[in-house]
Amino acid sequence: MFDLIVRNANLPDGRTGIDIGIQGGKIIAVEPNLQAQAQEEIDATGRLVSPPFVDPHFHMDATLSLGLPRMNVSGTLLEGIALWGELRPIVTKEELVDRALRYCDLAVTQGLLFIRSHVDTSDPRLVTVEAMIEVREKVAPYIDLQLVAFPQDGYYRSPGAIDALNRALDMGVDIVGGIPHFERTMGEGTASVEALCRIAADRGLPVDIHCDETDDPLSRHIETLAAETIRFGLQGRVAGSHLTSMHSMDNYYVSKLIPLMAEAEINVIPNPLINIMLQGRHDTYPKRRGMTRVRELMDAGLNVSFGHDCVMDPWYSMGSGDMLEVGHMAIHVAQMAGIDDKRKIFDALTVNSAKTMGLADYGLEKGCSADLVILQASDTLEALRLKPNRLAVIRRGKIIARSAPRIGELFLNGRPARIDGGLDYAPRY
């Protein structure tokens, strides 16, 4: 007797007609025609069942603050940073907690159950850190939330930033962050990468650096990050987020850089929605769009995962908490529209991001935690095309969110009465 059986599921790896047996919050069986009973059964009816979506790069302390204290008129990264600098000294812990919890509610309905959030440590009050630690505790039953100590105004550039980052880590923040391209000089940026990797090595923590989020092809802090990763023995525990300067680098330099990154086992986190919104702002035409070299990095064997980054905050007025929206944009901007390409994009929203976050027991195999999402689509390619409803979101074997199928009704003579876009229009590959 199982607690729950999900029957007739299509899996991301292409298997169809699979039953998933769940007991005690774990997946116990994954096989066709599971001969067993359960206290509850769900018929997936040939729809896609996926492990939950994972967002390895987000800013939960700023989310849902759009319009506070005013709108970002220029739409640029620098005005967004300035706006956040105006809001940060006056924001309260209660506001931060409330907005973050509301975003987590939205995330759950989208099947997003794992999030890594950067937390600004530039305000010496560290109210952002206090708030996000409280949120991490509150959402623990349904979302795994990792926190990154992020010196938004620069590790060396901002007075008191060094002490504040160390205090944040002492308070229980999980990961060391940084932003070397925002330091006053390239030299200070390089020095900050070395210092932050040293702190991580000493404390036994991972590293996640906002790295080269700029159109400047000479912003090459990812090279330093890779080298320091190897120097401190941090291979596989370091992420380089954004890396938009690689969009503008010359090919010869990149031909040397990518093998160094691969040697360091850097986790790469592009943020497609934000990168193409904020980059190239100083260009007329031709106009760069700024997303890093996703295909080349994947082909070199690097672990590439995609982040949402922002939802309705000083940097980005859009966003829905839907990681499929992120993947949908990545397909277009990376020009990865082939069948195998799209499968890689879906992996970058799930298993690759889980690897970046170091998640244990993630997936749909026997022994994994019983966390899964049923989508109104037949396979991963259709999920990326349609961004479909999440029919059920399951955490540790318990249903924690549902959405009704999106069905269109027709009133046309001789035509079908109902249209299920998730199944009726799925192509046969």
CORRA-V489313 format. One record per run of one state. SS is the DSSP state (H for helix, E for strand, C for the rest). FROM is the first residue (numbers start at 1). LEN is the number of residues. Records with the same first field share a line. If there is no record, write none. Layout:
SS=FROM-LEN ; FROM-LEN
//
This chain:
C=1-1 ; 12-6 ; 24-2 ; 33-5 ; 44-4 ; 51-2 ; 59-18 ; 89-4 ; 110-2 ; 121-6 ; 140-4 ; 151-10 ; 171-4 ; 179-1 ; 183-3 ; 204-2 ; 212-9 ; 232-6 ; 243-1 ; 248-3 ; 265-2 ; 271-1 ; 279-15 ; 300-3 ; 307-2 ; 310-13 ; 334-5 ; 350-1 ; 357-12 ; 370-2 ; 376-4 ; 387-3 ; 396-2 ; 403-4 ; 410-8 ; 421-9
E=2-10 ; 18-6 ; 26-7 ; 38-6 ; 48-3 ; 53-6 ; 112-9 ; 144-7 ; 175-4 ; 206-6 ; 238-5 ; 267-4 ; 303-4 ; 309-1 ; 369-1 ; 372-4 ; 390-6 ; 398-5 ; 407-3 ; 418-3
H=77-12 ; 93-17 ; 127-13 ; 161-10 ; 180-3 ; 186-18 ; 221-11 ; 244-4 ; 251-14 ; 272-7 ; 294-6 ; 323-11 ; 339-11 ; 351-6 ; 380-7
//
